[in-house]
């Protein structure tokens, strides 16, 4: 479940990538994943649900609404112990 709030948008390619990851989930199990420019973090959350060891979600520090939305989606999908946000400033 992904919620889009305020200025946050899930790009169509995130749905395609998430479907691909689901079809090849054996490559995700116990992997360490990083998603750069995560937006709603749909692929990251999917990786967390598919058994990744750790998922690092990367988004700009200045994107407060986006980061808050990512936190909300991580909690909603109960992957807090797997998914970690790593904000960057440039």
Secondary structure, 3 states (H helix, E strand, C coil): CCCCCCCCCCCHHHHHHHHHHHHCHHHCCCCEEEEECCCCCHHHHHHHHCCCCEEEEEEECCCHHHHHHHHHHHHHCCCCCCEEEEEECC
